[in-house]
Amino acid sequence: MYDFDKVIDRRGTTSIKWNDQKSFGQKDGLLPFWIADTDFASVPEILQAVQKRCEHPIIGYSNPTGKEYEAIQGWWERHYQWKPDTSWMLLSYGVVTGIYFTLNVTVPKGEKVLVFTPVYDPFFAAVKNSGHTLVDCPLDYKDNYYTINFERFEEELKNGVKAVVFCNPHNPIGRVWTEEEMKQLVDLCVKYDVYLLSDEIHADFGLTRPYTTAGRFEEIYPKLVVYTAISKTFNMAGFGSSCMIIPNPELKQQISDSYDACWMFGPSDLAFTAIEAAYTYGDKWVEEQKEYLKGNAEIVTAYIAEHMPKVKVTKHEGTFLMWLDMNCYGLTSGEITTILAKEYGLALGDGSHYGKQAEGFMRFNIGCARETLMKGLLQLEKMYEKYVR
Ligand SMILES: Cc1ncc(COP(=O)(O)O)c(C=O)c1O
């Protein structure tokens, strides 16, 4: 058994979450539940492999050995009933970087790219900064649960959308899209000949239902990119590493050329080592992490229902980011963020960043030891006592 209860002191490290709280008007010192890394110690075998690599005194310009790809392939086959060919894989610096480069080569400038909101906000930047027109397709929200409005989606596709940037499991609303929903999504993308950019960075956090990768739908292969990474799964975001899985060889070549044309290096040699070790030795750790997070989500849901009953907790299926509807406060998300930081010493994610209809919501990162989680909940309750009761 791994020890996810262990509280690890990250103050004084380069951690943004703990030591760069300028955006909250603080140098540091807030108990952080915002930016999406966890506070869990990573898989020992990964750290050992990286340390071993450092026994060789030179870390120069490097190419992957190929074993990284095999390890990634094995992981997907073991966990998600999909065996992507190693020749489809392209390692890159980060998932968002990958999305940006994909949009650059797939969709002509000015054309429409659709996202389902509320969604991870760098999607907006990736679409706009690559010169495209953002189409906001709001998810339906009913009884603390989000679904895709497929009629609205189809209307937007008819109106000329060229690509969809999709998130599964979906940050910040915690949905793990079902196989039926994935099929409907893929069918519509195929029908309207639209690219599907499927960000599956939270794949390994399907907590309450089996996760379905877009990679299982061969009909979309001509226009599919799946993005994955060790960063969330193994808490290794600092390695700056991700993998694009691109079944269409021409598309892969185009993305690869565009990446090279910008002299983008990365991930680093150390990341190659980490990837291989993670996907080779990390299975048990990831299973235990999932159980622990499932427990955390249950604690948050029960605690809020009992002590802050007017706060609505979105039904949580996946990711380590919970989505709280705090409209009962009668405050904007920005105001809640400021009050939580100034008066209660907490840093939570301002929900309004994730889409227009997310005002009054907050994102709560539950990737921490129970002791830390409880401290956060107690502070949240204090604010509730003052502002809502
Ligand atoms: C859905 C999603 N995609 C991408 C990222 C960031 O990935 P990267 O650091 O590899 O760009 C995050 C981080 O929070 C995320 O939640």
The ligand as an ORCA input file, in Angstrom:
! r2SCAN-3c Opt
* xyz 0 1
  C      -7.665     19.167    -19.365
  C      -6.246     19.619    -19.233
  N      -5.466     19.647    -20.324
  C      -4.173     20.031    -20.246
  C      -3.618     20.428    -19.047
  C      -2.217     20.898    -18.998
  O      -1.390     20.026    -19.642
  P       0.080     20.457    -20.054
  O       0.714     21.012    -18.820
  O       0.675     19.195    -20.524
  O      -0.097     21.465    -21.128
  C      -4.407     20.418    -17.884
  C      -3.849     20.873    -16.609
  O      -4.544     21.220    -15.698
  C      -5.746     19.991    -17.981
  O      -6.532     19.940    -16.907
*
